[in-house]
Amino acid sequence: MCRWLAYSGTPLLLDTILYKPAHSLIDQSLHSKLGVETTNGDGFGVGWYPTDSDGSDGTPALLRDVGPAWNNRNLRELADHVTSPLFFAHIRASTGTAVQQTNCHPFRHGRWMWMHNGAVAGFHAMRRDLTLLVDPALYSEIEGTTDSEVMFYLALTFGLEEDPPGAVARMVGLVERVGREHGVENPMQMTVAVSDGTSVWAFRYSSAGASRSLFYSSRVDSLRRLHPDIPFLQEVSDETRLVVSEPLGDLPGAWNEVPESSYGVVRPGADAMHPFAPEPV
């Protein structure tokens, strides 16, 4: 399996989140506490949206590589120099597909980014059936061999750009139907993050009702009252949020578990949490 984080809020150097916390994602690449594997060294990726002032078209930039995150000098260099208000980071532990750059998360389509922790059980047997259900206009964009990328393009096929929760629900419903056709009782295991550069949607679901870990950070204004002596909390806006596979530290009151079979939306204004269920297709 894998570990990931999504950050949205005050523009920060990536280093602030990727390296500095006590149990940062880089630390988790070697010492995961809640993952299936302790070590997540089968590649990594970072995707970030530019600040409004840099003149780009708003599509996210990606850095992905097949080596472990803990000793990658390019990632270390980038984290010290890139500032972003919204970024994804992912460390990979392969569930059977090749360790190659095109299999590293996040995946990108236009303004959209997607990353996943989990697996589609029986994917090798179902892969042909699932990929043939991807919109033909999107099919040629699939570069790798992972279940995660196929999930992304199925969600795009089902209208991700117009209705992210509905599209993910239909994608999961399809995977579960195809899984049952192949004799797989509980095919889906996922925590997923997806963003268009403005909002972040994070999903926690598994067919068996025993999903991988996922947490979100508490409101910054509440944390300031609890911990007025922490400089970081004084520097970021009330809109700042993190969604993580594992807490980045043990600060009391900082982390909340995402409920089973639910999804959250982080966006300007009030965030929201909703129940999630597959939609039959």
C-alpha positions as CSV (number, residue, x, y, z in Angstrom):
1,M,0.0,0.0,0.0
2,C,1.0,3.7,0.1
3,R,1.0,6.9,2.2
4,W,-0.1,10.3,1.0
5,L,-1.0,13.8,2.0
6,A,-3.0,16.7,0.5
7,Y,-2.3,20.3,1.6
8,S,-4.6,23.3,1.0
9,G,-4.2,26.8,2.4
10,T,-1.7,29.5,2.9
11,P,1.1,29.2,0.3
12,L,4.0,27.4,1.9
13,L,7.4,25.9,0.9
14,L,6.8,22.2,0.3
15,D,9.6,21.6,2.8
16,T,7.4,22.9,5.6
17,I,5.1,19.9,5.2
18,L,7.1,17.2,3.5
19,Y,10.2,17.3,5.7
20,K,9.8,19.3,8.9
21,P,7.1,17.5,10.9
22,A,8.2,14.9,13.3
23,H,6.4,12.1,11.4
24,S,6.6,13.7,8.0
25,L,5.8,11.9,4.8
26,I,9.5,11.4,4.3
27,D,9.8,9.8,7.7
28,Q,6.8,7.6,6.9
29,S,8.5,6.4,3.7
30,L,10.8,4.5,6.1
31,H,8.8,4.3,9.3
32,S,5.1,4.1,8.6
33,K,3.1,3.3,11.7
34,L,-0.4,2.7,10.3
35,G,0.3,1.3,6.8
36,V,0.3,-2.3,5.7
37,E,4.1,-1.9,5.1
38,T,6.5,-0.1,7.3
39,T,8.6,1.0,4.3
40,N,7.2,2.7,1.2
41,G,10.1,2.9,-1.2
42,D,8.7,2.0,-4.6
43,G,8.6,5.5,-5.9
44,F,7.1,8.8,-5.0
45,G,5.4,11.8,-6.5
46,V,4.6,15.5,-5.7
47,G,2.1,17.5,-7.6
48,W,1.5,21.2,-6.9
49,Y,-0.6,24.1,-8.2
50,P,1.1,27.4,-8.9
51,T,0.4,30.6,-6.9
52,D,-1.9,33.0,-8.6
53,S,1.0,35.4,-9.5
54,D,3.3,33.1,-11.4
55,G,1.6,33.5,-14.8
56,S,1.0,29.8,-15.5
57,D,-2.3,28.3,-16.9
58,G,-3.2,26.7,-13.5
59,T,-2.4,23.1,-14.4
60,P,-0.4,21.3,-11.7
61,A,3.2,20.5,-12.0
62,L,4.5,17.0,-11.3
63,L,7.7,15.4,-10.0
64,R,7.7,11.6,-10.0
65,D,10.5,9.1,-9.6
66,V,10.9,5.4,-9.0
67,G,13.4,5.6,-6.2
68,P,12.6,6.1,-2.5
69,A,11.7,9.5,-1.3
70,W,14.0,9.5,1.7
71,N,17.2,10.0,-0.3
72,N,16.1,11.8,-3.4
73,R,18.1,14.9,-3.9
74,N,15.8,16.4,-6.5
75,L,12.9,16.2,-4.2
76,R,14.9,17.8,-1.4
77,E,16.0,20.6,-3.7
78,L,12.5,21.2,-5.0
79,A,11.0,21.2,-1.5
80,D,13.3,24.0,-0.5
81,H,12.4,26.3,-3.4
82,V,8.7,25.6,-4.5
83,T,5.8,27.4,-2.8
84,S,2.3,26.3,-3.4
85,P,-1.2,26.8,-1.9
86,L,-2.3,23.3,-2.8
87,F,-0.2,20.3,-3.3
88,F,-0.3,16.5,-3.2
89,A,2.5,14.2,-2.1
90,H,2.5,10.4,-2.4
91,I,5.0,7.6,-1.4
92,R,4.4,4.2,-3.1
93,A,4.5,0.6,-2.0
94,S,3.6,-1.4,-5.0
95,T,0.8,-4.0,-4.8
96,G,2.2,-5.9,-7.7
97,T,2.5,-3.6,-10.7
98,A,5.9,-2.5,-12.0
99,V,8.1,0.1,-10.2
100,Q,8.2,2.7,-13.0
101,Q,7.7,6.4,-13.3
102,T,4.3,6.2,-15.1
103,N,3.0,4.1,-12.1
104,C,3.9,6.8,-9.5
105,H,1.2,9.1,-8.2
106,P,-0.2,11.7,-8.4
107,F,-1.9,11.3,-11.9
108,R,-2.9,14.3,-13.9
109,H,-5.5,15.2,-16.5
110,G,-5.7,18.9,-17.3
111,R,-6.3,20.8,-14.1
112,W,-7.1,17.6,-12.2
113,M,-4.9,15.5,-9.9
114,W,-5.6,12.1,-8.4
115,M,-3.8,9.9,-5.9
116,H,-4.8,6.6,-4.2
117,N,-3.8,4.3,-1.4
118,G,-5.3,0.8,-1.5
119,A,-5.9,-1.7,-4.2
120,V,-8.5,-3.3,-6.5
121,A,-8.4,-7.0,-5.5
122,G,-8.2,-9.2,-8.6
123,F,-7.2,-6.3,-10.8
124,H,-4.9,-8.4,-13.0
125,A,-8.0,-10.5,-14.0
126,M,-10.3,-7.5,-14.3
127,R,-7.9,-5.1,-16.0
128,R,-9.0,-5.6,-19.6
129,D,-12.7,-5.4,-18.7
130,L,-12.2,-2.2,-16.7
131,T,-9.9,-0.4,-19.1
132,L,-12.3,-1.1,-22.0
133,L,-15.0,0.9,-20.1
134,V,-12.8,4.0,-20.1
135,D,-14.1,6.7,-22.5
136,P,-12.2,6.1,-25.8
137,A,-11.3,9.8,-25.9
138,L,-9.4,9.3,-22.6
139,Y,-8.0,5.8,-23.2
140,S,-4.8,6.9,-24.9
141,E,-3.9,9.0,-21.9
142,I,-3.4,6.0,-19.6
143,E,0.4,5.6,-19.4
144,G,1.0,3.1,-16.7
145,T,-0.3,-0.3,-15.5
146,T,-1.8,0.5,-12.0
147,D,-5.4,0.0,-10.8
148,S,-5.1,3.6,-9.4
149,E,-4.7,5.2,-12.8
150,V,-7.5,3.1,-14.3
151,M,-9.7,4.2,-11.4
152,F,-8.9,7.9,-12.2
153,Y,-9.8,7.5,-15.9
154,L,-13.0,5.6,-15.0
155,A,-13.9,8.5,-12.7
156,L,-13.2,11.0,-15.5
157,T,-15.4,8.8,-17.8
158,F,-18.2,9.1,-15.3
159,G,-18.1,12.9,-15.0
160,L,-15.4,13.7,-12.5
161,E,-14.9,17.2,-13.8
162,E,-18.6,18.0,-13.3
163,D,-19.5,16.0,-10.2
164,P,-16.5,14.5,-8.3
165,P,-18.5,12.6,-5.6
166,G,-20.9,11.2,-8.1
167,A,-18.2,10.2,-10.5
168,V,-16.2,8.4,-7.8
169,A,-19.4,6.7,-6.5
170,R,-20.1,5.4,-10.1
171,M,-16.5,4.3,-10.5
172,V,-16.6,2.3,-7.3
173,G,-20.0,0.8,-8.3
174,L,-18.5,-0.3,-11.6
175,V,-15.4,-1.9,-10.0
176,E,-17.6,-3.8,-7.5
177,R,-19.9,-5.1,-10.2
178,V,-17.0,-6.2,-12.4
179,G,-15.3,-7.7,-9.4
180,R,-18.4,-9.8,-8.5
181,E,-18.5,-11.0,-12.2
182,H,-14.9,-12.2,-11.6
183,G,-15.7,-13.9,-8.3
184,V,-14.1,-11.2,-6.1
185,E,-16.3,-10.6,-3.1
186,N,-14.7,-7.4,-1.8
187,P,-12.7,-5.8,-4.7
188,M,-12.3,-2.2,-3.6
189,Q,-9.9,-0.8,-1.0
190,M,-9.3,2.9,-1.3
191,T,-8.4,6.2,0.2
192,V,-8.4,8.7,-2.7
193,A,-7.7,12.4,-3.0
194,V,-8.7,14.4,-6.1
195,S,-8.4,18.2,-6.8
196,D,-9.1,20.7,-9.5
197,G,-6.7,23.3,-8.0
198,T,-9.4,25.0,-5.9
199,S,-11.1,22.2,-3.9
200,V,-9.8,18.9,-2.5
201,W,-12.1,15.8,-2.3
202,A,-10.9,13.0,-0.1
203,F,-12.6,9.6,0.1
204,R,-12.3,6.7,2.5
205,Y,-14.1,3.4,1.4
206,S,-13.6,-0.3,1.1
207,S,-16.0,-3.0,0.0
208,A,-15.4,-4.9,3.2
209,G,-15.9,-1.9,5.4
210,A,-12.4,-1.9,6.8
211,S,-10.6,0.9,5.0
212,R,-7.0,2.1,5.2
213,S,-6.3,5.0,7.6
214,L,-7.1,8.6,6.7
215,F,-7.1,11.8,8.9
216,Y,-7.8,15.4,8.5
217,S,-6.4,18.4,10.5
218,S,-8.6,20.4,12.9
219,R,-9.6,24.0,12.2
220,V,-6.6,26.3,12.6
221,D,-8.5,28.8,14.8
222,S,-9.3,26.0,17.3
223,L,-5.7,24.8,17.3
224,R,-4.4,28.4,17.9
225,R,-6.5,28.5,21.1
226,L,-5.1,25.1,22.2
227,H,-1.5,25.9,21.3
228,P,-0.9,29.6,21.1
229,D,2.9,29.1,21.4
230,I,3.3,27.2,18.0
231,P,4.6,29.7,15.3
232,F,3.3,27.7,12.4
233,L,-0.3,28.1,13.6
234,Q,0.1,31.9,13.7
235,E,1.5,31.9,10.1
236,V,-1.3,30.1,8.2
237,S,-4.8,31.1,7.5
238,D,-8.0,29.6,9.0
239,E,-8.6,28.0,5.6
240,T,-5.5,25.8,5.9
241,R,-6.1,22.1,6.0
242,L,-4.2,18.8,5.7
243,V,-5.6,15.4,4.8
244,V,-3.1,12.6,5.5
245,S,-2.8,8.8,5.6
246,E,-1.1,9.1,8.9
247,P,-0.8,12.1,11.4
248,L,2.4,14.1,10.9
249,G,2.9,14.4,14.6
250,D,1.3,13.9,18.0
251,L,0.0,17.5,18.7
252,P,-3.1,17.1,20.9
253,G,-6.3,17.9,19.2
254,A,-4.7,18.3,15.7
255,W,-6.0,15.2,13.9
256,N,-9.4,13.6,13.3
257,E,-10.1,10.3,11.7
258,V,-12.1,10.4,8.5
259,P,-15.2,8.1,9.2
260,E,-15.5,4.8,7.4
261,S,-17.4,5.1,4.1
262,S,-17.3,8.9,3.9
263,Y,-15.8,11.8,1.9
264,G,-14.8,15.3,2.8
265,V,-14.5,18.5,0.8
266,V,-11.8,21.1,1.5
267,R,-12.5,24.4,-0.2
268,P,-12.7,28.1,0.5
269,G,-15.4,28.7,3.0
270,A,-16.9,25.9,5.1
271,D,-15.5,22.4,4.7
272,A,-17.9,19.5,4.7
273,M,-18.1,15.7,5.5
274,H,-20.6,13.4,3.8
275,P,-21.4,9.7,3.7
276,F,-20.1,7.8,0.7
277,A,-21.7,4.8,-1.0
278,P,-21.1,3.2,-4.4
279,E,-23.6,4.0,-7.1
280,P,-24.6,1.0,-9.3
281,V,-23.7,1.3,-13.0
